[in-house]
Amino acid sequence: MATRTTTRLVILGVLLVSLFTALALRTVQLTVIQGADLAQAAEGNRTREVADPAPRGLILDSSGRPMVGNSPEAALALDRQALNESPDGGVAQLEVAATALGLTQRQLSQRLISCAEPDAPPRPVCDDGNPVAPVVVAHKAADEKALLAVAESPSEYPALEVVSVVRRTYPFDELTAGQLLGYLGEVSGEELAEAAASGEDLSSFDRMGRGGLEQQYDAELRGTAGRKVMVVDSRGNATGVEQASDPVPGHNLITSVNAELQQRVERELSDALARAGRPKARGAAVVLDANEGRVLAMSSQPDYDPRDWVGGISQKRYEALSRSGALLNYPIQGQAPPGSVFKPVTLLAMADEGFSLRRGYDCPGSYQAGQRSFTNYNSEEFGMISLRRAMEVSCNTIFYRAADRMWRDGGGERVAETEIDPVANAAAELGFGSPTGVDLPAEASGFVASPAAKYGLWQEQRDNWCSDAKASLGELQASNPARAKYLKAIARENCRTGNRWRQGDAINAAIGQGLTTTTPIQMAAAYATIANGGRLVTPTVGKAIVTNDGDTIRAIPAVGQGRVKVSRSNLRFLRSAMTGVPTRGTAVGAFAGFPLAKHPVAGKTGSAQMEGKQSTSWFASFAPAVDPKYVVVVMITEGGTGGENAAPAARGIYESIFGVDTEAVFPKSGPPSEIPKISGVSR
Amino acid sequence: MTMVERRESGRIRSRRQRRASWDWVLIGSALVLSLIGTLFVASAGGAAAGRKQLLGLLVALLIGYLVSQVEPRSLRAWAPALYLTSLVFVLLAFTPLGIEIAGARAWVALPMGFTLQPSEFAKLALILALASTLAGGREQSGPDNRSVVQALGLAAVPIALIILGNDTGSALVTTGIVAAMMLVAGVSWRWLTGLAAAGAAVVTLAVMAGVLAEYQVQRLLAFLDPTADLTGFGLNTVQSRIAVGSGGLTGQGLFEGTQTQGDFVPVNDSDFIFSVVAEEAGLLGALSVILLVGLVLWRGWRIGLDARDGFNRLVAVGVVAWFGFQAFENIGMTLGITPVTGVTLPFVSYGGSSMIAAWMGIGLLQLVRRASAPQRR
């Protein structure tokens, strides 16, 4: 054998041996060293986890009628990553998806932009979910047939998946109650992360309650989505379901709200807003059960229609709602000076401070305190009158004088900066200045003026006031120098002496003006306490959480908070004094023709003056005046006097309650206390 | 094999001669590979594909046997004609008779729905033509310059046609065959290094001048960073690696591989058949395949070493280089260490042309061995 050929053959042999050794080593590397990871990757290839949405619980009224129901709806889950990876950037698939959903392409692409992007459209249009998770888009105008076509050819539309979502329905056509009921929105990335951290079962396909009862009782209404593990091939075709956990349906929420009364309240309130005729007028109405504090109806106007959110809201609609004020829940978030509806509080403080409730007091047209003159409404004079009459006609000067005396007795401006004066004490006793604890999200606390509260406010605001006093007011300086000068003077005074509890502060606070603000729900809770003889109530909307078969998971108790430290006889005096307001007082016009003899209503009007605006119109009331069962509070900003706008709305509400012009919504015995049986209610 | 043995027994030969003339290790390894292939083709492509593959194997065995019976001398005489015929078939792929699969014009339609991949046979014909041209040289100095140039010319035509047909894998393997044959033929190092440098320069220029389409370059480089292009050729590599890796030591079981059965690895009955073996038969199965291919190569190499005649030796070397490079390229791309090109794993991949050509290669090795046998002890 020639050496040259042998050498060359050996070279070839060595080369081949090296190549095949490399193959063997690489095989060992992949199977043994990277084996576990790659096997996991194979498992991820083979299966797709699909959420099987749980039917969300219903929200029912006090007779067990659904105010919020469900119906299943096909939606599209759009995988943004898969769209980007398409050869055409997903344009063709987006077009098909938009057509199937009944959206324009622009609307659809806006829904796909993550809220985290710098130029994202505002919430809730942008996608608040996990940026790498598919975006689920449903729409009322979705074309079922087109969606079916998408579902049937997964290989043609790799980025689209037809999923089933549950659409909220609202069986009462005339019932809006947007702020009360709330709406559903997508789960945000943060919420997903939080849920994962706490072990809660939440998927990006779930919807979460936003606002109102949907948010408050979300955990119980939502249920738990099931998990289907689909075995799929490389084209995404399902070849079987490997393992499934069944969805656990959400529980139903029975509320104390009466659907008919709710509709009437909404109508009366929006009528009142129309009467006010001011574009910026906002209204709130609360109807409570006087004894337990159950919410029988509650409306915020202008309100959004929860139907607007079904299947996603458009940016235009959302902006319009935002502008109209419909995104604030005025009954629990509207903080306004209460005006004269606050007088019962001052009256209780006076009784505590030794003022006799039985004797007469002089009611001049105005009361002079230092250099300032404080007047009655239209500076009307009433002469010597009883406190009962003072309530009926809403005399201010009696309360001014009493407040002035209490201010002097407390030390005047030398009062300690930690002091709570008698009026503030009485207000706090009735629950003002802190949230009532109603089972609705984001309740405001209001503000009760007192030496201590004013000092606290000054500490907080002092720096702002002081810099305002120095800053130039720019345009206003040029256009209205007088007003600019006035504003600067106020800022300067606040900066220097804003910590002092002045005579005027005490006098204003006595008639619910000045710094004091309250929410309608606080007013309703306070009037319930006056009405029921001194028991403090926590307003509650939810009554029970029940299963679909009607079994009670938990009853939601009406939480009492004990008794106020006010004598029963003083409360009885208040009730009796307020009985005259509709019969011969400031609400006489509003209640003209109402059968007060049969259904006596006790109440108080309020017209809180707002600088530069129409007054805030209040009417706080309860009925029947003896052994009251219902509390009705109506507030309308820029609504004028309480008698001309809030009281007529309250009258309409009472007509519905007692069946004056229609069938009574409640039996004579009052609102139902038992939990209705709902077995057989369809979802 | 009984059929073969029966025919053999008709001849007047001693038992020892007969044993010496058949390389049972070679034939056994190739046969086991073919049967393993048939099994996994059935797993990946379904029972019908398995049956078709088995039929192809029977035809291949018959043709292989016939090839082994050809006289070495007449083989050399026929080489030019076979070479030209193979070129005609390769050209046919560019006519309306040609079929394009996965971007490569490398198939020709035959009657009754059969297809033929002429490049598989062109490799064999080229091996014969090159062996014939390069065998003339003297032992110490190797082939003269004229023979080398002639050999280059012979190789260039089919390689160019294969490249035109977009069958990069076959072109690479064919180039490897040519290089190996020149090496063993004793072509001087000056020629060899010069050709290697020229080849590298041509490829570089071709890429820079845009002769290779962007996607071709991308495809060739996809294995280096498969995650860069998860929708295209990178995906093949990634999915194939996943399939190999998820097999573990003993595999998920025949017909049980999730990657295979879910069709996650593209063309896994032909080009990516090794991923099926590794997933369903595990590390042991995969190493067995590598070992069996190794055995075939070792026996072929041994036959080349034992060959008395330069032509015969070069034929054996050509076949060994062909099996070796093609198997390396094929298994390598499955494992993600060589570019993804459409070459089959000899004996194992689905495809009649591939199977028949491979067994013709075995027939050639056997023919060379038989020609050398009388000279052995």
Contacts between the chains, C-beta under 8 A, distances in Angstrom:
chain1	res1	chain2	res2	distance
A	1	B	305	7.4
A	2	B	139	4.2
A	2	B	140	7.4
A	4	B	139	6.3
A	4	B	140	6.2
A	4	B	142	7.2
A	4	B	186	5.3
A	5	B	139	6.8
A	5	B	184	6.6
A	5	B	186	6.3
A	5	B	313	7.1
A	6	B	305	7.2
A	8	B	183	5.2
A	8	B	184	4.6
A	8	B	185	7.9
A	8	B	186	6.3
A	9	B	184	5.7
A	9	B	301	7.0
A	9	B	304	6.3
A	9	B	305	5.6
A	9	B	317	7.2
A	11	B	183	6.5
A	12	B	180	5.6
A	12	B	183	6.1
A	12	B	184	6.0
A	12	B	301	7.4
A	12	B	317	6.8
A	12	B	320	7.6
A	12	B	321	7.0
A	13	B	301	5.5
A	16	B	297	5.7
A	16	B	301	7.3
A	16	B	320	7.4
A	16	B	324	4.6
A	16	B	328	8.0
A	19	B	324	6.9
A	19	B	328	4.5
A	20	B	290	6.0
A	20	B	293	7.1
A	20	B	294	5.3
A	20	B	297	7.5
A	20	B	324	7.8
A	20	B	327	8.0
A	20	B	328	6.9
A	22	B	332	7.9
A	22	B	337	7.1
A	23	B	290	5.4
A	23	B	328	6.6
A	23	B	331	5.0
A	23	B	332	6.5
A	23	B	335	6.7
A	23	B	337	8.0
A	24	B	287	6.0
A	24	B	290	5.3
A	26	B	332	7.8
A	26	B	335	4.5
A	26	B	336	7.9
A	26	B	337	5.6
A	27	B	244	6.8
A	27	B	278	6.7
A	27	B	283	6.4
A	27	B	286	4.8
A	27	B	287	6.3
A	27	B	290	6.9
A	27	B	335	6.4
A	28	B	283	6.5
A	28	B	287	7.9
A	30	B	241	6.1
A	30	B	244	4.7
A	30	B	245	4.5
A	30	B	278	7.7
A	30	B	335	6.3
A	31	B	244	6.4
A	31	B	245	5.9
A	31	B	247	5.6
A	31	B	248	6.0
A	31	B	249	7.0
A	31	B	278	6.7
A	31	B	282	6.7
A	31	B	283	4.2
A	31	B	286	7.1
A	32	B	249	7.4
A	32	B	283	6.5
A	34	B	245	5.1
A	35	B	245	5.2
A	35	B	246	7.1
A	35	B	247	7.8
A	35	B	248	5.4
A	37	B	245	7.1
A	38	B	241	6.5
A	38	B	242	4.9
A	38	B	244	7.3
A	38	B	245	2.6
A	38	B	246	5.2
A	39	B	245	6.5
A	39	B	246	3.9
A	39	B	248	6.8
A	41	B	242	4.6
A	41	B	245	7.6
A	41	B	246	7.4
A	42	B	242	5.1
A	42	B	243	7.0
A	42	B	245	7.7
A	42	B	246	3.9
A	42	B	258	5.6
A	42	B	259	5.3
A	42	B	264	7.8
A	42	B	279	7.9
A	43	B	258	7.5
A	45	B	239	7.4
A	45	B	242	6.7
A	45	B	258	7.2
A	45	B	259	6.7
A	45	B	262	6.8
A	45	B	264	5.2
A	46	B	258	4.4
A	46	B	259	7.7
A	46	B	262	5.6
A	46	B	264	7.8
A	85	B	230	7.3
A	85	B	231	5.3
A	231	B	262	7.8
A	232	B	262	7.0
A	233	B	261	7.9
A	233	B	262	4.3
A	233	B	263	5.1
A	233	B	264	7.5
A	234	B	239	7.8
A	234	B	262	5.8
A	234	B	263	4.5
A	234	B	264	4.5
A	235	B	263	7.4
A	239	B	262	7.5
